[in-house]
Amino acid sequence: MSNKKNLKLDFFFFEVILFLLVQIFGLFCGLTFSKMPASRQALVQQSVEPITWWYFIIYFLVASLALYLAVKFIKGKKPFKFFYVFLLFFGSFFVFNIWFDEFISAIFSFLILLLRYAFPRVLTHNLGLSLAVVGASVALGLSVKPSHVIIILIFLSIYDMIAVWKTKHMVAMFKGLVQRGVYFAIIIPKRMRGLATRMSQTQASPDHIFLGTGDIAFPIIFAVSALRQSLVASILIIVGALLGLAFIHFVFLTRPERKPVPALPPISVGCILGYIFSFFI
């Protein structure tokens, strides 16, 4: 077996490209928003209220419990697909609303949904979910302080390790959602042509790996929040997140067995260290 195959460099290449594209676009959206006139910011941010770390954690735990119980006891697919469509629409709507009015933003969001379900491929899935993640992440980043994001990241990193390695309920929840046609993860192909793979063929394919939405969202949330301090701080947060992602890949994903891995802890460590380092520049 070649070193390239051992290290899964083909996966890592697309993982880095997709991760950075979403991170840079999220930071660009946050930066664009921060430079808007105050009147325009008020229109876009009218549904975004400032939140504290403890409020976020309570909301997260309640939402996670509700979703877990729903996956466990609701057997049908329609409620989950409706929830998924709802998130895709309003997440992408927030992104488009940074540049366009509500009507045009709604049209673009509808077109993204139409594209996703008319052509259910990895490419259209990644596009729609990335827009939704960026929209939600920018909105949260605008409403929470960097110090609060650090507390949230520490809590969620511990939660992630327990949920994946100990209780395994996050793994069960992810599989249950996938069985219902709902993928809360960016799909990383081994090769470029893997972007054209039908969504129904990705779960059993060894040519695709999954990167959870939280692993993508929280570096954006932190980076957008840190724009209050400086653009340099935001960039270093993303660089730190990328180093954390690389750590996960080369330490865990290169092993022969293919098991779920909590990616958020090393990504969080990278983000926090990047933020701390920004104070010395």
Sequence and secondary structure as in RCSB ss.txt:
>XXXX:A:sequence
MSNKKNLKLDFFFFEVILFLLVQIFGLFCGLTFSKMPASRQALVQQSVEPITWWYFIIYFLVASLALYLAVKFIK
GKKPFKFFYVFLLFFGSFFVFNIWFDEFISAIFSFLILLLRYAFPRVLTHNLGLSLAVVGASVALGLSVKPSHVI
IILIFLSIYDMIAVWKTKHMVAMFKGLVQRGVYFAIIIPKRMRGLATRMSQTQASPDHIFLGTGDIAFPIIFAVS
ALRQSLVASILIIVGALLGLAFIHFVFLTRPERKPVPALPPISVGCILGYIFSFFI
>XXXX:A:secstr
  HHHHHTHHHHHHHHHHHHHHHHHHHHHHHHHHTS HHHHHHHTTT     HHHHHHHHHHHHHHHHHHHHH  
 SHHHHHHHHHHHHHHHHHHHHTTS HHHHHHHHHHHHHHHHHS BHHHHHHHHHHHHHHHHHHHHHHS HHHHH
HHHHHHHHHHHIIIIIS HHHHHHHHHHHTT   EEEEESSGGGGGSBGGGSTT TTEEEEEHHHHHHHHHHHHH
GGGT HHHHHHHHHHHHHHHHHHIIIIITSSS      HHHHHHHHHHHHHHHTT 
